[in-house]
Amino acid sequence: MIFWLVGFAVLALVKVWQTVTVDELFRKNSQLKAELKQVEDKNAVLKAEIERLKREERIVEIANRELGLVHAPKIGLTIPSDE
């Protein structure tokens, strides 16, 4: 009789432990999903910022204003033939 009671108690403890562990894992999973969403949103913002910053017009404007650089005039080049 005592064997059955101990066996039942062990099974009950294992079931409770299993349920608690599964609940903790579900909570952690939800938390990680929320963190992933935040990181993905931040990544999208950063990608948009990169696209804005790498625009050629912006780079040319900064080169002109801050560095005094200007586009070199185009010159025509003729290559003499060896004939």
PyRosetta script that sets phi, psi and omega in degrees:
from pyrosetta import init, pose_from_sequence

init()
pose = pose_from_sequence("MIFWLVGFAVLALVKVWQTVTVDELFRKNSQLKAELKQVEDKNAVLKAEIERLKREERIVEIANRELGLVHAPKIGLTIPSDE")
pose.set_psi(1, -44.7)
pose.set_omega(1, -179.3)
pose.set_phi(2, -64.7)
pose.set_psi(2, -33.3)
pose.set_omega(2, 178.2)
pose.set_phi(3, -59.7)
pose.set_psi(3, -42.8)
pose.set_omega(3, 179.4)
pose.set_phi(4, -66.2)
pose.set_psi(4, -39.2)
pose.set_omega(4, 178.9)
pose.set_phi(5, -65.6)
pose.set_psi(5, -43.8)
pose.set_omega(5, 178.7)
pose.set_phi(6, -64.5)
pose.set_psi(6, -43.7)
pose.set_omega(6, 178.6)
pose.set_phi(7, -60.6)
pose.set_psi(7, -44.2)
pose.set_omega(7, 178.5)
pose.set_phi(8, -64.2)
pose.set_psi(8, -41.6)
pose.set_omega(8, 179.2)
pose.set_phi(9, -63.2)
pose.set_psi(9, -42.4)
pose.set_omega(9, 179.1)
pose.set_phi(10, -63.6)
pose.set_psi(10, -45.6)
pose.set_omega(10, 179.1)
pose.set_phi(11, -61.9)
pose.set_psi(11, -40.7)
pose.set_omega(11, 178.6)
pose.set_phi(12, -63.9)
pose.set_psi(12, -42.8)
pose.set_omega(12, 178.5)
pose.set_phi(13, -63.9)
pose.set_psi(13, -41.4)
pose.set_omega(13, 178.6)
pose.set_phi(14, -63.2)
pose.set_psi(14, -42.1)
pose.set_omega(14, 179.6)
pose.set_phi(15, -63.7)
pose.set_psi(15, -44.3)
pose.set_omega(15, 178.7)
pose.set_phi(16, -63.0)
pose.set_psi(16, -46.3)
pose.set_omega(16, 179.0)
pose.set_phi(17, -59.3)
pose.set_psi(17, -43.5)
pose.set_omega(17, -179.9)
pose.set_phi(18, -62.5)
pose.set_psi(18, -44.8)
pose.set_omega(18, -179.4)
pose.set_phi(19, -63.7)
pose.set_psi(19, -43.8)
pose.set_omega(19, 179.0)
pose.set_phi(20, -63.3)
pose.set_psi(20, -42.9)
pose.set_omega(20, -179.6)
pose.set_phi(21, -63.8)
pose.set_psi(21, -44.0)
pose.set_omega(21, 178.8)
pose.set_phi(22, -63.1)
pose.set_psi(22, -42.7)
pose.set_omega(22, 178.0)
pose.set_phi(23, -61.0)
pose.set_psi(23, -43.0)
pose.set_omega(23, 178.1)
pose.set_phi(24, -62.3)
pose.set_psi(24, -41.2)
pose.set_omega(24, 179.5)
pose.set_phi(25, -65.8)
pose.set_psi(25, -39.7)
pose.set_omega(25, 176.7)
pose.set_phi(26, -63.5)
pose.set_psi(26, -41.9)
pose.set_omega(26, 177.9)
pose.set_phi(27, -63.0)
pose.set_psi(27, -45.2)
pose.set_omega(27, 179.2)
pose.set_phi(28, -63.1)
pose.set_psi(28, -40.6)
pose.set_omega(28, 178.2)
pose.set_phi(29, -61.3)
pose.set_psi(29, -43.9)
pose.set_omega(29, 178.1)
pose.set_phi(30, -62.7)
pose.set_psi(30, -42.3)
pose.set_omega(30, 179.3)
pose.set_phi(31, -63.1)
pose.set_psi(31, -44.1)
pose.set_omega(31, -179.6)
pose.set_phi(32, -66.9)
pose.set_psi(32, -35.7)
pose.set_omega(32, 176.0)
pose.set_phi(33, -63.4)
pose.set_psi(33, -40.8)
pose.set_omega(33, 178.5)
pose.set_phi(34, -65.4)
pose.set_psi(34, -42.3)
pose.set_omega(34, 178.1)
pose.set_phi(35, -63.9)
pose.set_psi(35, -40.7)
pose.set_omega(35, 178.5)
pose.set_phi(36, -61.4)
pose.set_psi(36, -42.6)
pose.set_omega(36, 178.6)
pose.set_phi(37, -60.3)
pose.set_psi(37, -43.5)
pose.set_omega(37, 178.7)
pose.set_phi(38, -62.6)
pose.set_psi(38, -43.1)
pose.set_omega(38, -179.7)
pose.set_phi(39, -65.9)
pose.set_psi(39, -41.4)
pose.set_omega(39, 178.4)
pose.set_phi(40, -64.2)
pose.set_psi(40, -40.2)
pose.set_omega(40, 177.6)
pose.set_phi(41, -64.1)
pose.set_psi(41, -44.2)
pose.set_omega(41, 178.8)
pose.set_phi(42, -63.5)
pose.set_psi(42, -40.0)
pose.set_omega(42, 178.2)
pose.set_phi(43, -61.0)
pose.set_psi(43, -42.2)
pose.set_omega(43, 178.6)
pose.set_phi(44, -63.4)
pose.set_psi(44, -40.8)
pose.set_omega(44, 178.0)
pose.set_phi(45, -63.6)
pose.set_psi(45, -43.7)
pose.set_omega(45, -179.2)
pose.set_phi(46, -65.9)
pose.set_psi(46, -38.7)
pose.set_omega(46, 177.3)
pose.set_phi(47, -63.1)
pose.set_psi(47, -41.5)
pose.set_omega(47, 177.5)
pose.set_phi(48, -63.5)
pose.set_psi(48, -39.7)
pose.set_omega(48, 178.3)
pose.set_phi(49, -64.6)
pose.set_psi(49, -40.9)
pose.set_omega(49, 177.6)
pose.set_phi(50, -61.2)
pose.set_psi(50, -45.5)
pose.set_omega(50, 179.4)
pose.set_phi(51, -60.7)
pose.set_psi(51, -40.1)
pose.set_omega(51, 179.2)
pose.set_phi(52, -65.7)
pose.set_psi(52, -43.9)
pose.set_omega(52, -175.4)
pose.set_phi(53, -71.7)
pose.set_psi(53, -26.6)
pose.set_omega(53, -176.1)
pose.set_phi(54, -93.4)
pose.set_psi(54, 6.5)
pose.set_omega(54, 177.1)
pose.set_phi(55, -59.6)
pose.set_psi(55, 135.0)
pose.set_omega(55, -177.8)
pose.set_phi(56, -60.6)
pose.set_psi(56, -40.5)
pose.set_omega(56, -178.9)
pose.set_phi(57, -59.7)
pose.set_psi(57, -40.4)
pose.set_omega(57, -179.8)
pose.set_phi(58, -66.2)
pose.set_psi(58, -44.2)
pose.set_omega(58, -178.2)
pose.set_phi(59, -64.8)
pose.set_psi(59, -42.6)
pose.set_omega(59, 178.3)
pose.set_phi(60, -62.7)
pose.set_psi(60, -43.0)
pose.set_omega(60, -179.5)
pose.set_phi(61, -61.8)
pose.set_psi(61, -42.9)
pose.set_omega(61, 178.8)
pose.set_phi(62, -67.5)
pose.set_psi(62, -40.8)
pose.set_omega(62, 178.5)
pose.set_phi(63, -61.4)
pose.set_psi(63, -39.8)
pose.set_omega(63, 177.8)
pose.set_phi(64, -67.9)
pose.set_psi(64, -51.7)
pose.set_omega(64, -172.5)
pose.set_phi(65, -71.5)
pose.set_psi(65, -48.8)
pose.set_omega(65, -172.1)
pose.set_phi(66, -92.0)
pose.set_psi(66, -27.9)
pose.set_omega(66, -176.1)
pose.set_phi(67, -111.5)
pose.set_psi(67, -7.9)
pose.set_omega(67, -179.8)
pose.set_phi(68, 70.1)
pose.set_psi(68, 19.6)
pose.set_omega(68, 179.7)
pose.set_phi(69, -81.7)
pose.set_psi(69, 145.3)
pose.set_omega(69, 176.4)
pose.set_phi(70, -133.7)
pose.set_psi(70, 159.9)
pose.set_omega(70, 176.2)
pose.set_phi(71, -68.1)
pose.set_psi(71, 135.3)
pose.set_omega(71, 175.8)
pose.set_phi(72, -73.8)
pose.set_psi(72, 141.6)
pose.set_omega(72, 178.9)
pose.set_phi(73, -67.0)
pose.set_psi(73, 147.9)
pose.set_omega(73, 179.2)
pose.set_phi(74, -80.9)
pose.set_psi(74, 137.6)
pose.set_omega(74, 178.4)
pose.set_phi(75, -121.3)
pose.set_psi(75, 149.8)
pose.set_omega(75, 178.8)
pose.set_phi(76, -86.4)
pose.set_psi(76, 137.6)
pose.set_omega(76, -179.6)
pose.set_phi(77, -123.0)
pose.set_psi(77, 132.0)
pose.set_omega(77, 174.8)
pose.set_phi(78, -118.5)
pose.set_psi(78, 135.5)
pose.set_omega(78, -179.8)
pose.set_phi(79, -106.0)
pose.set_psi(79, 119.8)
pose.set_omega(79, -178.9)
pose.set_phi(80, -67.8)
pose.set_psi(80, 143.7)
pose.set_omega(80, 178.3)
pose.set_phi(81, -88.2)
pose.set_psi(81, 157.1)
pose.set_omega(81, -177.3)
pose.set_phi(82, -89.0)
pose.set_psi(82, 21.7)
pose.set_omega(82, -177.6)
pose.set_phi(83, -82.4)
pose.dump_pdb("model.pdb")
